[in-house]
Amino acid sequence: MAWQLAVDPSAQKQLRRFPQKDIERIRLGLQSLANNPFIGDMQKMKGEESIWRRRVGSYRIKYELYISERTVYVYEIKRRGSNTY
């Protein structure tokens, strides 16, 4: 059973600013998250209870899992830089 995917409006705005070819790649990553948020290049964020990050090329998707509701809440999508996890 797939998970529900909720994307914060600020993350949607961040996504619209990227080049079109990168947007498509990130959208595939988001679909993969909805299918199973526990596979792929993902890592639990240290010091956080249910915050994870997933690497999609040079971008990072930061999300929170609500396991009892089977919901993935994406709240940040950033291009990886020296200050990006």
C-alpha positions in Angstrom: 0.0 0.0 0.0 1.4 3.4 -1.0 1.9 6.3 1.4 0.1 9.6 1.1 2.4 12.4 0.0 1.9 15.9 1.3 4.1 18.7 0.0 4.4 22.0 1.9 3.6 25.1 -0.2 7.1 26.5 0.5 8.6 23.3 -0.9 6.4 23.5 -4.0 7.6 27.1 -4.5 11.2 25.9 -4.1 10.6 23.2 -6.7 9.2 25.6 -9.3 12.5 27.6 -9.2 14.7 24.6 -10.4 15.4 23.8 -14.1 12.8 21.7 -15.8 15.0 18.6 -16.2 15.8 18.7 -12.5 12.1 19.1 -11.6 11.3 15.9 -13.5 14.0 14.0 -11.6 12.8 15.4 -8.3 9.2 14.4 -9.1 10.3 10.9 -9.7 12.0 10.9 -6.3 8.8 12.2 -4.7 6.8 9.4 -6.4 9.3 6.9 -5.1 8.9 8.4 -1.6 5.1 7.8 -1.8 5.7 4.2 -2.8 8.1 3.4 0.0 9.8 6.1 2.1 12.3 3.6 3.6 14.3 2.7 0.4 16.6 4.7 -1.7 19.4 7.1 -0.8 17.8 8.3 2.5 19.1 9.1 5.9 17.6 9.9 9.3 18.6 13.4 10.4 20.6 13.3 13.6 18.9 14.9 16.7 15.4 14.6 15.1 12.8 12.0 15.9 11.1 11.5 12.6 12.9 13.8 10.1 14.6 12.2 7.1 16.4 13.4 4.0 16.5 11.8 0.6 19.2 12.5 -2.0 18.0 13.0 -5.6 21.0 13.9 -7.7 22.4 17.2 -6.3 19.1 18.0 -4.5 18.0 17.1 -1.0 14.4 16.4 -0.1 13.7 16.8 3.6 10.6 15.1 5.0 8.8 13.9 8.1 7.2 10.6 8.4 3.8 10.0 10.2 3.9 6.3 10.4 0.5 5.7 12.0 -1.2 7.8 9.2 1.1 6.5 6.5 1.9 10.0 5.4 5.1 11.5 4.1 5.2 15.3 4.6 7.8 17.0 2.4 8.7 20.5 3.8 12.0 21.4 2.1 13.7 20.8 -1.3 17.1 22.3 -1.8 20.0 22.1 -4.1 23.0 20.7 -2.2 25.5 23.2 -1.2 28.2 23.6 1.5 25.5 24.4 4.1 23.0 21.8 2.9 22.8 18.6 4.9 
